[in-house]
Amino acid sequence: MNDLHKALGDISSIRRQMARATEFRGYGPVTLAATGLFAILAASAQSLWFPAPAQHTSAYLSIWVSTAVLSSGLIAVHTRTRAHRIHSGLADEMIHMAIEQFLPAVAAGALLTIAIARFVPGSLWMLPGLWQVIFSLGVFSSCRFLPQPIIWAGAWYLVTGLTCIALAGDRALSPWAMGVPFGAGQLLVAAILFVTSRETSDER
């Protein structure tokens, strides 16, 4: 029985090593492009319904938190389906690896949002920039198992996040301070994944 457990442990270890050495192709370009469009639609809705977001901070948070949850749910469902189709037997290991890489950034963003909204609401204007900076860290963390050009998407979110923080005050709560960075950023990620997936197919 001990030999059986050791053999199963060795097999599990080999599968994890194979997953780490394989480029993850579970993220679908169309799905990520859709999340970019969600960001643009959310920005449009904010500009129509709440032109003065500093006076409607709860509504502002509701719009963008809902957009993030919707986007995350769509990506999660499609990634699971796509990963099982493309990676077959390694799908579960690769999905777990993708979650491990991005989960700290998601958790940090959620906790930071709660902390600022609950204890220092006067600093709420910093959230758009902080969200983008934290998201960039998640992208950078995921670069090791995604196509190399993804690093440019991480740099995009880092630069736009710092720019939002530099705007300071109510200007940072502008709908387009979120809509443009996340809309363009997700479309950039989608384009990179689409081009690199075609290159991989051509090589095969």
KAQUITA-V415667 format. One record per pair of residues at least 6 apart in sequence whose C-alpha atoms are under 8 Angstrom apart, sorted by the first residue. I is the first residue (numbers start at 1). J is the second residue. Records with the same first field share a line. If there is no record, write none. Layout:
BEGIN
I->J, J
END
This chain:
BEGIN
15->90, 93
16->93
18->90
19->90, 93, 94, 97
20->94, 97, 145
21->145
22->145
23->145, 146, 147
24->94, 145, 146
25->82, 83, 86, 87, 146, 197
26->79, 80, 82, 83, 86, 87, 95
27->75, 78, 79, 82, 83, 193
28->78, 79, 82, 190, 193
29->189, 190, 191, 193, 194
30->190
31->74, 75, 78, 190
32->75, 186, 187, 189, 190
33->186, 187, 189, 190
35->71, 183, 186
36->182, 183, 184, 185, 186, 187
37->183
38->67, 71, 183
39->67, 178, 179, 180, 182, 183
40->176, 179, 180, 182, 183
41->179
42->63, 64, 67, 175, 179
43->175, 176, 178, 179
44->175
46->53, 60, 63, 175
47->174, 175
50->56, 59, 60
53->59, 60, 170, 173, 174
54->125, 170, 173
57->124
79->95
80->91, 95
83->91, 94, 95
84->90, 91, 92
98->142
101->138, 141, 142
102->138, 139, 141, 142
103->138
104->138
105->134, 135, 137, 138
106->134, 135, 138
108->134
109->130, 131, 134, 135
113->127
116->123, 124
117->124
125->168, 169, 170, 171, 172, 173
126->164, 165, 168, 169, 172
128->161, 164, 165, 172, 173, 177, 178
129->160, 161, 162, 163, 164, 165, 172
130->161, 162, 165
131->161
132->157, 158, 160, 161, 181, 182
133->157, 158, 159, 160, 161, 162
135->154, 157
136->153, 154, 155, 156, 157, 158
137->154, 158
139->150, 151, 153, 154
140->151, 154
143->150, 151
147->192, 193, 196
149->192
150->189, 192
153->185, 188, 189
156->181, 185
157->181, 182, 185
160->181
164->172, 177
165->172
END
